[in-house]
Amino acid sequence: MTEATPDYRMSDGARDGAGAALVRAVDRTCEDVAERGFAVTPRFVSRRLVAALAGELRRRAAAGAFRPAGIGRGANRVERNDIRGDRISWLDAHALSAPERSLWNALEGLRSALNARMFLGLFSLEAHYAVYPPGAFYARHLDRFRDDGARVLSWVLYLNEHWSPDDGGALRIHVGESDAHDVRPEGGTLACFIADRFEHEVLPAKRERLSIAGWFRRRGPW
């Protein structure tokens, strides 16, 4: 039984069960990334944590912490809502809330497991919240800057409740010349893929679409 504390916190017994579930989720994710270069893992984290993270996102939005996402970086950064229509808020690893720290720890566990299995040299991670309003999308692209190979593995964790196929908003991962894998953005699902291998896009949704997205990074030079 969970304690009468915030939703992401559990009693010792429930925490042990959640820990075992996370280990299994990490193992499945590593296996799929190793075999095909991408993974889609439902229930990567608990519904309690998903709800707590969605609450953190709402609090940030109410405080005005979100800004339009851009494409490119530095002097080449531009805002183009005909290419990308989400709003984002970056996480600071040194100023995480308790739910954000729980997710960060889970992702660090995944990073270590991927390194052990695939020798990817993943050194750190970065993350931001993302909100897509109804009708917004992100055109097909590759997650790599032309002059920077630090981002090795892209990932996204969805924070949406009761998402149906009719709601749209799928992440479409292009896995071949004429083949694609669509990921429904259901809360708790983690999608990750080799950043420089798979072009991908976010399809328009009929309702607001919430997530945390980011990258596992390696040290340069590349």
Protein Blocks (a to p, Z undefined) as FASTA:
>chain_A
ZZdddfkbccfklmmmmmmmmmmmmmmmmmmmmmnopacdehkbcfklmmmmmmmmmmmm
mnopaccddedehjllccdfklbccdcddddfklccfklmmmmmmmmmmmmmmmmmnono
pabdcdddddddehiacdddddddfkbckbmbgcdddfbehiafklgoiacddfbfkbcc
dddfbehiacdddfklmgcdddddfbdcddddddddddddZZ
